[in-house]
Amino acid sequence: MKTIIDLFEDSVARFAGNIYLREKKGSSYQGYTYAEVRESVYQLAAGLIAVGLQPGERVAILSEGRNAWITGELAVLYAGACSVPLSVKLDANTDLKFRLQHSECRFIMVSALQAPKIEEIRKALPALEAVLYMDERPAERPGDFSFPEISAKGSDLLQLQPDCVKERMAFAGPDTLANISYTSGTTADPKGIMLMHLNYVTNVKQALTLMDIPPTHRTLAILPWDHSFAHTACLYCFMAKGASVASVQSGKTTLETLKNVPVNIREIKPHIMMSVPALSRNFRKNIEAGIEQKGKLAQTLFNHALRVSYLYNGSGSDKGKGFRMLLKPLVWLYNLLLFRKIKEAFGGELEFFIGGGALLDTDLQKFFYAIGIPVCQGYGLSEAAPVISSNSLKNIKMGTSGKLVDYLELKICDEKGNELPRGVTGEIVVKGDNIMKGYWKNQAATSEVLRDGWLFTGDMGYMDGDNYLVVKGRFKSLLISNDGEKYSPEGIEEAITDQSPYISQCMLYNNQQPLTVGLVVPDISAINGFLQHHGLKPGSPEATDAALKLIEGEINAYFRHGKYAGLFPERWLPSAICVLPEAFTEQNHLMNSLLKIVRGKITERYKSELDFLYTPEGKNILNQINRKNLASWYGQP
């Protein structure tokens, strides 16, 4: 198989009667077989040909995850064209407009919720000829088309030219551009990753060397479908195995859609789910909150069950070995009494999560392994289509990003590109048929990362003695001290936000300075509870200073004699902190669509605050900037 079309056609031939897509219509999910989906794709592809789509042209997709998303994309590919998947979280006048202008899309497929964004910027998109509505076409847009209208045009064309789609399918070869996937926009100029048909087909084959997906398995696709991880590991890998993908029921708002997730999980009863660190942390918090509501006894029993399971599981690869085998009966009992009930909240049939995002703290991995739903953490990036390595149920080692996929070369290099020996940390560099062709209309950026067929990822890591990949973080995220030493901040930031109930977000900073500083976002709800418990009125001057000292105490816990002393080298802990007046969110562009902080934009926005932290006054937590910023959470000037 050399193309995505080949991949789908092969699955239709082998699994015609299997359910591929599940979508909630009204009060229940409806399933659509591989054969039914192919019929929809064929008619849509013919319809696209009928309205003038030419081979090689670009068609954008802006929609929540749903059947029309994947049928629309497959139709574009069958018509010999290229899809440009876009995040529904993009701001219309900046990020969305840039991507559509840059890719010069002739058509865009949109859901009803996203359509207003296109109307807002349509006059600024000279290449955009028509909008293709997944839902009903507005009456005032006669030049546009709804999906049913496109399909009807396709049916008419197929009657006149029965081979029109087959002829177009021949335009798609291994080196045909299938997809332009834009980077998340950590700079003002996102890059369009050019992925060929062969890149995707290869990466599906590679990913499936690490784990199998039985054709009877189901997943609920909770991650954005435009992102490469969900795109390949979910939509295409499940397709290759004849398995089933369900979409989350869309609400009228983002919040309403999020509320549908736990309900949909219980309805679909997934066997496998995709996750990222932010989602895993939210799942854990919800589980622990549920246990806490059951009272002290349940909490004590649960914590003891975790400790026993942690000991029994070890690092994963040594689970139940040696003296640990003596704990097996107790682990079985706790699973029967406690953990099985937690799994029922995930539908009762969930076997494991596939974790993307490379960095998932070991404590979080241990937690999910203990309750019987391991997070098989992996590593990849969109430029590699994206899967490079992953843990699996057969090979799991917590604290790592798992074993490499087959059919891929990897080396660890120093800053000059020289290969380093095993166990030494350097830049992760990979080579294989899954590697992108380059960045769309950006040869300079392409030349920076692609050299002699090797992709220089910009990520630090090493291969350990057991052949597992350990990812340490992004080179661009590194804290760099005045003596040139480097350190990845993600582990410290995650520890602070995970362990402290009073700090919801944190970013460390050190740009060749002798000391590290930090920006923190307070958890006002938890802080208010603390203040009221101690007889202080939230928002009062006394309460503001008490809250600042409380936050400072949470940071000091990592220094000498503190509760978490010794976890991290002190030189990389924040010697001064600024409490921010707002959270990092997608709306203010300080967080991307995968809920990762955008360091460059945060640093730029809070440059004066970061500079202030290196002054004598800034080192005192009770400074006027912190007092003012904290007061702003209470609506005070």
ABEGO torsion letter per residue (X at the ends): XABAAAAAAAAAAAAAABBABBBBBEABBBBBBAAAAAAAAAAAAAAAAAAGBBBGBBBBBBBBBBAAAAAAAAAAAAAGBBBBBBBAABBAABAAAAAAAAAGBABBBBBAAAAAAAAAAAAABAABABBBBABBBBAABAABBBAAAAAAAAAAAAAABAAAAAAAAAABBAABBABBBBBAGABABBBBBBBBAAAAAAAAAAAAAABBBBAABBBBBABBAABAAAAAAAAAAAAAAGBBBBBBBBBABAAAAAAAAAAAAAAAGBABBBBBAAAAAAAAAAAAAAAAAAEAAAAAAAAAAAAAAAAAAEAGAABGBEAAAAAAAAAAAAAAAAAAAAAAAAGGABABBBBBGGBBBAAAAAAAAAAGBBBBBBBBBAAAOABABBBBAABBBBGBAEBBBBGBBBBBBBAAGBBBBBGBBBBBBBBEAABBAEBBGBAAAAAAABBGGBBBAGBBEBBBAAGBBBBAEBAAABBBBAAGBBBBAAAAAAAAAAABAABABBBBBBBGBABBBBBBBBBAAAAAAAAAAAGBBBGBAAAAAAAAAAAAAAAAAABBGBAABGABBAAABBABBBBBABBBBAAAGABBAAGBBBAAAAAAAAAAAAAAAABAAAABABBAAAAAAAAAAAGBX
